[in-house]
Amino acid sequence: METKQFKAESKRLLEMMIHSIYTHKEIFLRELISNASDAIDKLYFKSLTDDKVGLNKDDFAIWISADKDSRILKISDNGIGMTAEELENNLGTIANSGSLKFKTENKLEEDNQIIGQFGVGFYSAFMVAKKVTVISKAYGSDKAYQWESEGVDGYTITEADKKNAGTEIILELLDDTDDEQYTDFLDQYRIKGLIKKYSDYIRFPVKMEVTHSRPKEVPEEEKDENKAPEYEEYIEIETLNSMVPLWKKSKSELKEEDYKHFYVEKFYDYNEPLRYAHVKNEGTAAYNALLYIPSKAPFDFYSKEYEKGLQLYSNGVLIMDKCGDLLPDYFSFVKGLVDSEDLSLNISREMLQHDRQLKVIAKSIEKTITSELKKMLKNEREKYEEFWKAFGLQLKYGIYSDYGMNKEKLQDLLMFTSSNENKLVTLDEYVTGMREEQKFIYYATGESAARIEQLPQTELVKENGFEILYLTDNIDEFAVKTLMKYKDKEFKSVSADDLGLENNEKKEEIKAKEEENSDMLKAMSDALDGKVSKVILSQRLKSHPVCLTSEGSISLEMEKVLNSMPGDQKVKAQRVLELNPEHAVFEKLRELNASGDNDKLGKYANLLYNQALLIEGLSVENPVEFSNLICDLM
Ligand code: ADP
């Protein structure tokens, strides 16, 4: 008989399981029972439309048996079963090996996180068993097969005998050690406790033969009051789980822990959710839903691999694992499930997309999520900021995408870093804190708050005591431009030509100065040879000699973002070089101009332009020329 090797990643995982220091070894039972339940789900689903299955809902069950003498724990189901090929593919490899590789190469996370995050449930059996045997017969097949393994050395698959479709998992438990009493897992009370704890909501009965004892019946004439009663054992088949799905229970009988526990188990997230909502909706779209806001973004959240969606049940039967149509893209982080009695069971994926009922449910769910987020923002600020750090980007994309169609809905959920103490503020908070004389919502862009703080363009706005929003994500300025206004206040970049701060006197003064120096400004602009559309005198600069701004609809930041995207079309912002007329450098320029040294004036113009580029976080166009220029002037 040929012994097959596990695929590399599976082997690695298996090793981790075997040498696991994971304290919750008990979860193996939950994993195996969930698998059994999923397998039954599949066959039950088939039975609804296919009479050949020959089983009724009540016939489906998961059986547990434990034998202390042989140290064998058995979990059996009459679900869909596995063919030889499926045994090979499902138990010899890990479906999600790509993601596992990602994780393990990036430092071994705590093993319990890995257990939770990937489809590694079955392997957890090796945390408690020295030998695992799986006997399975696929529905519709006339042959059964046996998969057997004692760990990393590999596994065998042979033909086996089994009457009905389904799967039997046989664990030969490890010997007890000082730290771990594996024998406990054979104890009926322990097993009952574990089922209640982890698998109570499993929709099919988990049954076990439970041994009870009772006082022995004694015939009347033999009764003796002085003798202690004798007991006898008897066996009873018990269903260990209540089978009512959590979401169908009444809210009053559930505690916060129940919801959180359910989330951690069901959605393989080791981190507790930030918030949950249990929705019971009556009326046109009657449904129950459990919605969760995770606290951390999954590692693949901002990649193409991430698939949004909620589990969809029709009256307790799972019909789709990730129904994407239930969530708008901007709420793609939400996890949870929806159960509706009004959905047809044998509806195809394609039909589902057009299902009117589903659309109504999706709308209602979106409303719930929005209101839950608003409640969190209002009542649990710290949590909301945690949420924002994990998923804020997604909401900002939501503002920008679909031509701003959803901006009204989302704008009150936004947060930006403020120039006031670098803390996060909402737009509402910003507007509420605006000075009476302040006309605009000011923002500045850059790669980090620290970087933006250094920008010369922020000087005038700050001097007026106005708050500035620091936009540090690529999407931010696009989102702000999509919003255009918030509560009738227009957004204004600190680089904009009209900041609305200029007092008229000053304006006139600058204008006069510009006219006075027009030949110098023209000479500088000529020397810059198309790099800027004009050189002007600035009102916004206080301590810095120069800065770069832009006119027209494309800002410097947008130019950076757009040009970093794939594609050949490059855009260019129309740059404006602003000079600070109060700065000593300005006097120097005037002197040069007066002396008629146009060559040197041109060099100064180039030097200042490059300096402005650097401050702006843009790269110097020609570093060699720049460095030569400096030496030249030194
Ligand atoms: P996951 O359940 O997360 O997919 P597992 O390692 O627990 O990962 O199981 C791998 C696969 O093996 C399952 O997806 C399923 O296809 C199959 N499987 C496991 N247990 C059973 C079972 N009792 N009956 C039928 N198929 C099963």
Boltz pocket constraint, residues with backbone or C-beta under 6 A from the ligand:
constraints:
  - pocket:
      binder: B
      contacts: [[A, 31], [A, 32], [A, 35], [A, 36], [A, 39], [A, 77], [A, 79], [A, 80], [A, 81], [A, 82], [A, 86], [A, 90], [A, 91], [A, 95], [A, 118], [A, 119], [A, 120], [A, 121], [A, 122], [A, 123], [A, 166], [A, 167]]
      max_distance: 6.0
